Amino acid sequence: MSARSTQEYSWDELKNEFLGELQKMQRCLHHFIDDLTAISGYAQLAQSKTDGSATELDKIIHTVEKSMVMLRACIANLTDFERKYS
């Protein structure tokens, strides 16, 4: 294999890995946005109730915690990717 072919292969490998990481990030961010939308809806429900229903508040807390786990995973993936190529 020539030096040029090896270099092109390395660039293709790097490009494919980068695109794979971007796709993971996109999926994670879409889930995060969906959860934030749910948080907003649950918060609006809680606001409209005069009794301050604990059920809606529990849903808000659960959704926020799930969102934070996903956000931390996104950050970890980006950090690992950055370390690998810096």
C-alpha positions as CSV (number, residue, x, y, z in Angstrom):
1,M,0.0,0.0,0.0
2,S,1.4,3.4,-1.0
3,A,2.0,6.2,1.5
4,R,-0.8,8.1,-0.2
5,S,-3.2,5.2,0.1
6,T,-2.3,4.8,3.8
7,Q,-2.9,8.5,4.4
8,E,-6.2,8.5,2.5
9,Y,-7.3,5.4,4.6
10,S,-6.4,7.2,7.8
11,W,-8.4,10.2,6.8
12,D,-11.3,8.0,5.8
13,E,-11.1,6.3,9.2
14,L,-11.0,9.6,11.0
15,K,-13.9,11.0,9.0
16,N,-16.0,7.9,9.6
17,E,-15.3,8.0,13.4
18,F,-16.0,11.7,13.5
19,L,-19.3,11.2,11.7
20,G,-20.2,8.4,14.0
21,E,-19.6,10.6,17.0
22,L,-21.7,13.3,15.5
23,Q,-24.5,10.9,15.0
24,K,-24.3,9.8,18.6
25,M,-24.3,13.4,19.7
26,Q,-27.3,14.2,17.5
27,R,-29.3,11.3,19.0
28,C,-28.4,12.3,22.5
29,L,-29.3,15.9,21.9
30,H,-32.6,15.0,20.4
31,H,-33.5,12.9,23.4
32,F,-32.3,15.8,25.6
33,I,-34.6,18.2,23.7
34,D,-37.5,15.8,24.0
35,D,-37.0,15.6,27.8
36,L,-36.7,19.4,28.1
37,T,-40.0,19.6,26.3
38,A,-41.6,17.2,28.7
39,I,-40.2,19.2,31.6
40,S,-41.8,22.3,30.3
41,G,-45.1,20.5,29.9
42,Y,-45.1,18.9,33.3
43,A,-44.1,22.3,34.9
44,Q,-47.0,23.9,33.1
45,L,-49.4,21.2,34.5
46,A,-48.0,21.8,38.0
47,Q,-48.5,25.5,37.7
48,S,-52.1,25.2,36.6
49,K,-53.0,23.0,39.5
50,T,-53.9,24.7,42.7
51,D,-53.2,21.7,44.9
52,G,-49.5,21.4,43.8
53,S,-49.8,17.8,42.8
54,A,-46.7,15.7,43.8
55,T,-47.2,13.4,40.8
56,E,-46.3,16.0,38.2
57,L,-43.4,17.2,40.4
58,D,-42.1,13.7,40.6
59,K,-42.3,13.4,36.8
60,I,-40.3,16.7,36.5
61,I,-37.6,15.5,38.9
62,H,-37.3,12.1,37.1
63,T,-37.1,13.7,33.7
64,V,-34.5,16.2,34.8
65,E,-32.3,13.5,36.3
66,K,-32.6,11.4,33.1
67,S,-31.7,14.4,31.0
68,M,-28.6,15.1,33.2
69,V,-27.4,11.6,32.7
70,M,-27.7,11.9,29.0
71,L,-26.0,15.3,28.9
72,R,-23.1,13.9,31.0
73,A,-22.8,11.0,28.5
74,C,-22.6,13.5,25.6
75,I,-20.0,15.5,27.4
76,A,-18.0,12.4,28.2
77,N,-18.2,11.3,24.5
78,L,-16.9,14.6,23.3
79,T,-14.2,14.7,25.9
80,D,-13.0,11.2,24.9
81,F,-13.1,12.2,21.3
82,E,-11.1,15.3,22.0
83,R,-8.5,13.4,24.0
84,K,-8.1,10.8,21.3
85,Y,-7.3,13.4,18.6
86,S,-5.5,16.1,20.5
